[in-house]
Amino acid sequence: MITFSLLAQAARSWHSRGLYMGMHWGWWLFWIAVLLIVAWAFWRLFAERSEARKEAAGALRAEEALRERFARGEIDQDEFVQKLRALQASRSLV
């Protein structure tokens, strides 16, 4: 019991006498900054992947719509091939 009381008194006296010199706030700010940076890095990583998946899905939908138009006879083979190559070229640029 005396040991606990001495430790509690010692811890209280260190803080009240200013041995930390305000560094406990510095450590809080440091760890908050570290957590914010890690959260930002994860967000950027997954946001970029999500955008890439959306772009790929959009390109596939465009090709599928082009194939459907060709199957229905709305466009001829030359126009289909020309537009398909244009879609594939635009996808390779991204």
Secondary structure, DSSP 8 states (H G I E B T S, - for coil): -HHHHHHHHHHHHHHHTTSSTTHHHHHHHHHHHHHHHHHHHHHHHHHHHHHHHHHHHHHHHHHHHHHHHHHHTSS-HHHHHHHHHHHHHHHHH-
